[in-house]
Amino acid sequence: MHEASAAHHAHVIERLLEYGVSPTLRNSIDGNTALHCVASGATNQQQQQLNVGSIYANESAIVTSIGLMSLQANNANAGAIAVIDKLLAKAPELLESRNHRGETPLLSFVAASRTSNAHHLQLIEHLLECRADAGATLTDGTSALQLAVAAASLPVMARLLERGAEVPASIELSLAASGDTILHRLSASEEYCRLLVPFLQGAHAVPPERLISDTMLDSQHRRSALHVAAKNDVAEAVELLLSHGGAPLLTHRDAHGQVALQLAVQEFATNSIAHLLDAYHAHNLHIEASEREALATARDGDGNTILHAFARSGLDTAIERLVAECGTDAIDPNVGCLQRDAFVDDGTPLHAAARTDQPASIRVLLRLAADVNHNDNFHQRTPLHVACQLGARRCVEELLRAADVNLTLRSRSGESILEAAEDGRDDECIAMVRSALGLPPRSQTMIVSFDDL
């Protein structure tokens, strides 16, 4: 429906109201007001129900007329929002009116949110902006939030919680149709994982032990929400779940005998691995031999190890945890990047840290006996070459502090470390390298007297 057509429907409804049609009329079959009709969504089935209503009752015909035009306007939100505003301007009490099922207009919207789209969500937001009660419940006590949970509508849940809806003590978290829970869905979402907070904290928080109970595991793999968060590398969800579920959640194994850490390693979910290693350390737990081997040997599609990934992300504590768990025999600080293309030269973890300007990672790696002079796999640049060329001042400073740094090494193309710094055009990097080589500052060498010409 084009915007102009939606505006036309809104105009017709306005004229009906001006002619004295009451905005509070109800459909005699289901008790819906026109505002409920706007809320119910534009499906053929609902339109047919409204048409049947118009046959049986005179007042229903008027509600149907308003409702059908509202439904058509619903596809162009400016028109539908205009309809809502006109109805509420005439009868504010419509906002909390209830049909025969005990639904307010907001509850009707939320009940239809399983098949909602962006337009539908905007209309829900508008009702909430009009101060619809986000905590409204059906006559049986089912809240708007419970309806949104049952529909697995994360955007609607977010809007309701932002407007003050509370998690009830008896809320059903299982999603029968998919065999998992709403916590699994939230844990897989970077955008909505923050909504875990009201379910894990407060008066009606899910008890920690329940997180690994039968009803809180997915029916296919018997995985917890932590498994899902780790697999999808939603680090915020991993942290929230671990802070609540503790060691039992951390060590829970799915139907395949896998803990969350194993799934994170399989997916090379670096941030989740770091949080999980922290949790093992905090609970004084040690991972099993098979998991240690997986940590030590895992590589991503570009041939990087987990140590490379930690180094380039500045996860210096995670580097220490990884080495402590797997041992120095399994974790080589000078491990190379196994590239399919020999012309790509990511090098050692030190190179990775230098390339992303992570001085803390460099500091930890050097303490773990990483070779500061190690050449990478094709261009034969040292980590110092890389840091100088990129103007990574803090990394240059850390690398120059290494007792055995060799400033005379050249790359495959013959470029010296000083030339790499000059190529990077960072004055401080150039100055540090010149000082380490015992050379005067560059500005002094550039002074030329006219008498010398």
SELOVO-357400 format. One line per 3 residues: number of its first residue (from 0); their letters; for each residue x, y, z of C-alpha. Coordinates in steps of 0.001 Angstrom, whole numbers, plus 524288, in hexadecimal, padded with zeros to 5 digits. Layout:
N
NUM = A = X Y Z; ...
END
This chain:
453
0 = MHE = 80000 80000 80000; 805D0 80D07 7FC0C; 80732 817FA 805FF
3 = ASA = 7FD09 82038 7FEBF; 7F317 81532 7FFAE; 7F5D3 81380 80E2D
6 = AHH = 7F3E5 82208 8103D; 7E6F4 820F7 808F4; 7E216 81664 8123F
9 = AHV = 7E609 81EA6 81DE4; 7DE8F 82A1C 81810; 7D23E 821E1 815F5
12 = IER = 7D2DB 81D17 8240B; 7D44B 82B13 828A6; 7C80F 82EE4 82100
15 = LLE = 7C068 82362 826CE; 7C413 82800 83453; 7C034 835F9 830D2
18 = YGV = 7B2D2 8311B 82C86; 7B09B 82BD2 83A1F; 7B4C1 81D97 838DB
21 = SPT = 7B909 819AC 84676; 7C74D 81548 8472B; 7C3A0 80C1F 8525F
24 = LRN = 7BA6D 80386 84A60; 7BD87 7F524 84B42; 7BC60 7E995 84235
27 = SID = 7B1BC 7E12C 84854; 7B8A6 7D46B 84518; 7C5BF 7D65C 84BEA
30 = GNT = 7C40D 7E367 852CF; 7CEE1 7E9EF 84B06; 7CEFF 7F89E 84A13
33 = ALH = 7D46C 7FF3F 83DF9; 7E151 800CE 84546; 7E1D2 7F21E 84777
36 = CVA = 7DFA6 7F083 838E4; 7EB4B 7F920 835DF; 7F31E 7F0FD 83F74
39 = SGA = 7EF0B 7E3C0 83A43; 7F6EC 7E472 82DA6; 7F302 7E3C7 81F62
42 = TNQ = 7F11A 7D54C 81C8E; 7E6DB 7CFC6 81384; 7E165 7C770 81E5C
45 = QQQ = 7DF58 7D325 82735; 7D926 7DAEA 81C46; 7CFAC 7CFB3 819A6
48 = QLN = 7CC0A 7CF3C 8280B; 7C935 7DDBB 827D3; 7C0BA 7DC6C 81BBD
51 = VGS = 7B8D2 7D198 8223F; 7B70C 7DAB3 82DCB; 7B136 7E527 8250F
54 = IYA = 7A660 7DBBA 820C2; 7A193 7D909 82E80; 7A13E 7E64D 834D1
57 = NES = 79F0C 7F41A 8307C; 7A922 7F9F9 8399A; 7B2BD 7EF93 83525
60 = AIV = 7B1AE 7F4AE 8274B; 7B6BD 801E3 82BC7; 7C19E 7FBCC 833D9
63 = TSI = 7C4BC 7F33B 82821; 7C55E 7FEF2 81F1E; 7CEAE 805E9 8282F
66 = GLM = 7D62B 7F985 82B03; 7D7E7 7F551 81CE0; 7DCA9 802B5 818D9
69 = SLQ = 7E5C0 802B5 82481; 7EAC3 7F551 820B3; 7ED88 7FA06 812F8
72 = ANN = 7F412 8061D 81872; 7FBEF 7FCE1 820F2; 804C6 7F9CB 8155D
75 = ANA = 808FA 80802 814F3; 80BDE 80BDC 822D6; 809B9 81A6B 821B0
78 = GAI = 7FB74 8178C 81E7B; 7F9C2 80D68 82934; 80013 8161F 83366
81 = AVI = 7F73D 82132 82F1A; 7EB7A 8183E 83132; 7F029 814C7 83EF0
84 = DKL = 7F23D 82309 8424C; 7E4C8 82718 83D3A; 7DDDD 81C4A 844C7
87 = LAK = 7E50F 81F4D 85169; 7E2C9 82DDA 84FD9; 7D42B 82B18 84FB1
90 = APE = 7D43A 8205D 85A07; 7E0BC 81EFA 86238; 7DA5A 813E0 869C1
93 = LLE = 7DBEC 80B39 85DA3; 7EA33 80976 86139; 7E6BC 80041 86C71
96 = SRN = 7D9AA 7FB24 8673C; 7D825 7EC65 866F1; 7D18B 7E366 85D42
99 = HRG = 7CA6E 7D6BB 86098; 7D78B 7CFA7 861FA; 7DC0D 7D9A6 86BFB
102 = ETP = 7E5FA 7DFB1 862A8; 7E969 7EE02 862B0; 7EDA9 7F34E 8555C
105 = LLS = 7FBD3 7F1B2 85991; 7F96F 7E387 85D58; 7F327 7E16F 84FFE
108 = FVA = 7FF37 7E6F5 84984; 80875 7DEA4 8519B; 80054 7D252 84F86
111 = ASR = 80217 7D45E 840E4; 810AD 7D6EC 8420C; 81473 7C917 83DD7
114 = TSN = 8123E 7CD53 82FD3; 815B4 7DB97 831D5; 81E6C 7E3B4 8293C
117 = AHH = 82541 7F0B8 82AE0; 8188D 7F824 82876; 8118D 7F03B 832D8
120 = LQL = 81C76 7F310 83C87; 81B66 801A7 839D4; 80CFA 80132 83D15
123 = IEH = 80FE0 7FA3B 849F0; 819E7 804AD 84CFA; 80FD0 80F25 84A05
126 = LLE = 805CB 80919 85336; 81023 808AC 85DE0; 81390 816E0 85B27
129 = CRA = 80517 819CC 85CF7; 806E1 813FF 86AAD; 80093 806CD 86884
132 = DAG = 80318 7FE5E 87478; 80EE9 7F5CC 87176; 80B72 7ED68 87D36
135 = ATL = 7FD8A 7EA8F 878C6; 7F8BA 7DC99 87AA6; 7EDD8 7D431 87563
138 = TDG = 7E30C 7CFD9 87EA6; 7EABC 7C357 88149; 7F6AC 7CB33 8857B
141 = TSA = 7FE85 7C95E 878EC; 80689 7D5AA 8770A; 80A56 7DCB7 86A98
144 = LQL = 81854 7D874 86D2C; 81420 7CA2F 86E14; 80D1A 7CB89 860FE
147 = AVA = 81971 7D145 85AF4; 821A5 7C64A 860C8; 8183D 7BC04 85B83
150 = AAS = 8195B 7C25D 84E24; 8284A 7C2DF 84F8E; 8275D 7D116 84B68
153 = LPV = 833EE 7D6E3 850B0; 8315C 7E4B6 84B7A; 8240A 7E530 85225
156 = MAR = 829E1 7DFE9 85EC7; 83410 7EAAD 85E49; 829C3 7F558 85CA9
159 = LLE = 82167 7F010 867C7; 82CCF 7EED8 8713B; 8317C 7FC84 86DB9
162 = RGA = 823DE 8018A 8713C; 823D2 7FB3D 87E9E; 81E5B 7ED92 87C7C
165 = EVP = 822FF 7E42A 886F8; 8265F 7D5D6 8860B; 81BAA 7CE9C 88DA3
168 = ASI = 81F0A 7C3A2 896E2; 8178E 7B977 88F0B; 81C00 7BD23 88154
171 = ELS = 81D64 7B1BD 877E1; 82AAA 7B21F 8713C; 82997 7A5EB 868C8
174 = LAA = 8265B 7A741 85A52; 81F1F 79ACA 85705; 81F69 79CB9 84850
177 = SGD = 82E44 79D9E 84778; 83220 79539 8530C; 83A86 79F89 8599F
180 = TIL = 8381A 7AB00 862CD; 837A5 7B9AA 861BC; 844CE 7B9F1 868D5
183 = HRL = 84AC5 7B256 85D77; 8456E 7BC68 853E5; 84A7C 7C7DF 85BCF
186 = SAS = 857B7 7C159 85DA0; 85967 7C010 84EE4; 856D0 7CE7A 84C6A
189 = EEY = 86116 7D91C 84D71; 85631 7E329 84C9E; 84CF5 7DDAF 856D3
192 = CRL = 855A3 7D5FD 86034; 8548B 7E152 869D9; 8467C 7DCD9 86C1D
195 = LVP = 84C09 7D150 8739C; 84E23 7DA69 87F33; 84011 7DAE2 88448
198 = FLQ = 83F27 7CC0F 882DF; 84BCC 7C9A7 88A54; 84AF4 7D449 8949D
201 = GAH = 840B7 7D9B1 89DBB; 835B8 7D3E0 8A5CF; 830F8 7CA9C 89B35
204 = AVP = 83E12 7C67E 895A8; 83F76 7B8CC 89052; 84639 7B0DD 89B1B
207 = PER = 8544B 7AD7F 89731; 85202 79EDF 8984C; 8465F 79FD5 88F1B
210 = LIS = 84F17 7A468 883EB; 8535F 79647 881E7; 8467D 78FBB 88548
213 = DTM = 83F5B 787B4 87AFD; 835A0 79282 87806; 84092 79C53 87561
216 = LDS = 84847 79405 86BB3; 84514 7934A 85D4B; 83E2C 786CF 859A3
219 = QHR = 84729 78327 84E4B; 854D1 78442 85423; 851C8 7869A 86296
222 = RSA = 859E2 792E9 86204; 858DE 79DF7 86BB6; 857A6 7AC53 86854
225 = LHV = 8664A 7AD45 86B2F; 86934 7A372 86069; 86190 7ABFD 856EE
228 = AAK = 8681D 7B8A9 85B59; 875A6 7B290 85A4F; 872F5 7AC98 84CFA
231 = NDV = 86E47 7B9B9 847B1; 87925 7C14E 84E8E; 86FA2 7CA2C 855AC
234 = AEA = 8795E 7CDD1 86032; 86FF8 7D65D 867E9; 86670 7CB06 8691A
237 = VEL = 87174 7C1D0 86D11; 8756D 7CB26 877DF; 86770 7CD25 87CC5
240 = LLS = 86465 7BEA3 87CF9; 87119 7BAF2 883AC; 86F63 7C552 88E21
243 = HGG = 86246 7BF0A 89173; 86419 7B097 88E73; 87214 7AED2 89333
246 = APL = 879BD 7A222 892BD; 86E32 798C8 8906F; 86A80 7A031 8841D
249 = LTH = 878B9 7A133 87FD5; 87AE1 79281 880E1; 86D9F 78DE3 87BCF
252 = RDA = 86F14 784B7 87034; 86544 7839D 86536; 86031 77711 85F20
255 = HGQ = 86D0C 775D4 857A4; 8755B 7772A 863E4; 879CA 784FB 860B4
258 = VAL = 87B31 79061 86A0A; 87904 79E55 8654F; 887AD 7A06E 863C1
261 = QLA = 88895 795B3 85986; 87E00 79C03 8513E; 884C5 7A926 85267
264 = VQE = 891A1 7A322 84DD0; 88B05 79C40 84270; 8855B 7A93D 83DEE
267 = FAT = 89200 7B092 84108; 889C5 7B989 849A7; 8953C 7C10B 84F3D
270 = NSI = 88E3F 7CA1B 858BE; 8860B 7BF1F 85E5E; 8921D 7B696 86009
273 = AHL = 8989A 7C18D 867AB; 88CE9 7C2F2 870DD; 88BE4 7B444 872B8
276 = LDA = 89A66 7B2FA 87604; 898B5 7BDCF 88005; 88D5A 7B64F 885F4
279 = YHA = 89528 7A9A5 886F3; 89FD2 7B13E 88DDB; 8963C 7B82A 896FB
282 = HNL = 88FFC 7AB4D 89B06; 89D2F 7A484 89C44; 89952 79AA2 891DB
285 = HIE = 8A1F2 7946B 88783; 89DB3 79081 879F2; 89F4E 78281 87560
288 = ASE = 8AA35 77D92 86C91; 8A1DD 77CE3 86036; 89D7C 78AEC 86234
291 = REA = 8AB76 78F6E 86485; 8AFA0 788F5 857DA; 8A494 78FA9 8508C
294 = LAT = 8A8A5 79CD6 85620; 8B6C0 79AC1 8521D; 8B41B 7960E 84444
297 = ARD = 8A823 79DC7 83FF5; 8A9BE 7A6E4 83454; 8A074 7AFF0 82D5A
300 = GDG = 89E4E 7B097 81EB5; 8AA3A 7B957 81D1F; 8B33D 7B014 82456
303 = NTI = 8B400 7B7D7 8310C; 8B4C6 7B0D5 83E11; 8AD28 7B509 84A0D
306 = LHA = 8B9CB 7BB2A 84EF5; 8BA31 7C393 842A2; 8AC07 7C776 844E1
309 = FAR = 8AE55 7CB1D 85318; 8BA7D 7D2DB 84F76; 8B413 7DAEC 844D6
312 = SGL = 8A85C 7DDC4 84DB2; 8B0A1 7E243 85929; 8ABB3 7D757 86207
315 = DTA = 8B834 7D6A8 869F3; 8B1EC 7D004 875BC; 8AC03 7C5CB 86CBB
318 = IER = 8B9A0 7C31C 86734; 8BE89 7C036 874E3; 8B2AF 7B7A4 877E9
321 = LVA = 8B48D 7B012 86B38; 8C2E1 7AD37 86DFC; 8BFFE 7A9CF 87C32
324 = ECG = 8B583 7A000 8782E; 8BC53 799BA 86C8F; 8CA8D 79B14 87094
327 = TDA = 8D638 7A0B7 8694C; 8D886 793D4 86259; 8CB4B 794C8 85BA0
330 = IDP = 8CAD0 7A389 8599F; 8D639 7A87F 85189; 8D746 7B767 85254
333 = NVG = 8DE6B 7B721 84547; 8D43D 7AF18 83E0E; 8D27C 7B363 83013
336 = CLQ = 8C625 7B5EC 82882; 8C383 7AA97 81F2D; 8BEF4 7B1AF 81325
339 = RDA = 8B929 7AB37 80746; 8BF86 7B631 7FF88; 8CE19 7B732 8027B
342 = FVD = 8CE14 7C563 7FE3A; 8C5AD 7C956 809D6; 8CE53 7CB74 8158C
345 = DGT = 8C75C 7CCC2 8227B; 8D300 7C6FD 829BE; 8D3A6 7C40A 83850
348 = PLH = 8CABE 7C8E6 8434E; 8D498 7D3F3 8455D; 8D25E 7D830 83759
351 = AAA = 8C3A2 7D786 8398C; 8C4B6 7E01F 845AA; 8CD85 7E9DB 83EA6
354 = RTD = 8C45F 7EA72 83313; 8B8C6 7EE47 83BAF; 8C070 7F6F4 8452B
357 = QPA = 8BF08 7EE83 85160; 8CA9A 7F1B7 85A4E; 8C51D 7EA04 865D9
360 = SIR = 8C4BB 7DDB5 85D96; 8D2C9 7E015 8594B; 8D6EB 7E1C4 86764
363 = VLL = 8D0C1 7D4CA 86B70; 8D5FC 7CD7A 85F86; 8E3D5 7D23E 861EB
366 = RLA = 8E2A2 7CDDA 87004; 8DED0 7C07C 86AB0; 8EB7D 7BFFC 862C0
369 = ADV = 8E5F9 7C414 85592; 8F124 7C6C5 84C03; 8F190 7D56C 84978
372 = NHN = 8F9EB 7D310 83D57; 8F170 7C88E 83723; 8EF36 7CA90 82888
375 = DNF = 8E1D0 7C7C7 82314; 8DF07 7BE6D 81810; 8E155 7C605 80B8C
378 = HQR = 8E5E6 7D413 80CA6; 8EF06 7D07B 817E0; 8EB86 7DC6B 81FD9
381 = TPL = 8ED4C 7DC22 82E7D; 8E27A 7E0DE 8379D; 8EA4B 7ED80 838E8
384 = HVA = 8EA03 7EF6D 82A27; 8DB37 7EE18 82A91; 8D941 7F740 8362E
387 = CQL = 8E238 801A3 83051; 8DBC0 8010C 8230E; 8CE56 802F2 82930
390 = GAR = 8D2AC 80DAE 8327C; 8CE8F 80590 83E52; 8D668 80D8A 8482A
393 = RCV = 8D301 805F7 8547C; 8D663 7F914 84E09; 8E336 7FE79 848E0
396 = EEL = 8E691 802D1 8569E; 8E39C 7F54C 85C66; 8EB3D 7EE17 851D6
399 = LRA = 8F714 7F6FE 85346; 8F762 7F3A7 861D2; 8FA06 7E54D 85EC3
402 = ADV = 907F3 7E235 862D9; 90B04 7DA30 856BC; 904A5 7E2C6 84C60
405 = NLT = 90CE1 7E311 84004; 90C13 7F02F 83922; 9145F 7EC09 82D91
408 = LRS = 90AE2 7E233 827BE; 90569 7E4BC 81A4B; 8F925 7DFD5 81398
411 = RSG = 8F91E 7D7A2 80747; 8F907 7E428 7FF39; 904D2 7E934 806B0
414 = ESI = 8FD73 7F32E 80EE1; 903CC 7F66B 81BE6; 8FC38 7F94C 8284E
417 = LEA = 8FFAE 807BC 82756; 8FAF0 807F2 8193A; 8EE45 8017A 81D95
420 = AED = 8EC7E 80C4C 827A1; 8EF3F 816BF 81D83; 8E5A9 81021 8145B
423 = GRD = 8DB72 810F5 81F45; 8DDF6 81FA9 82062; 8DB8B 82039 82EF4
426 = DEC = 8E54C 829A8 834F3; 8E523 8234F 8426D; 8E780 815AA 83CEB
429 = IAM = 8F2BD 81ADF 834A8; 8F873 821D7 84070; 8F7B2 8159D 84905
432 = VRS = 8FE5D 80D11 83ED6; 908F9 81736 83C3A; 90B6E 8185C 84AD0
435 = ALG = 90C59 8098B 84C43; 91627 8094C 84108; 91E35 81415 84778
438 = LPP = 91B33 81DAC 83C88; 91890 82C27 83EA4; 90AAA 83144 83D43
441 = RSQ = 90677 8328C 82F29; 90480 84149 83001; 91317 84346 83293
444 = TMI = 91709 83B57 826AE; 90DEF 8434F 81E13; 91441 85091 8212B
447 = VSF = 91C2D 85542 8159A; 92462 861B0 81626; 9253B 86ABF 80A65
450 = DDL = 933EE 86B08 80CD0; 93443 85C6B 809CC; 92E24 85E3A 7FC6E
END
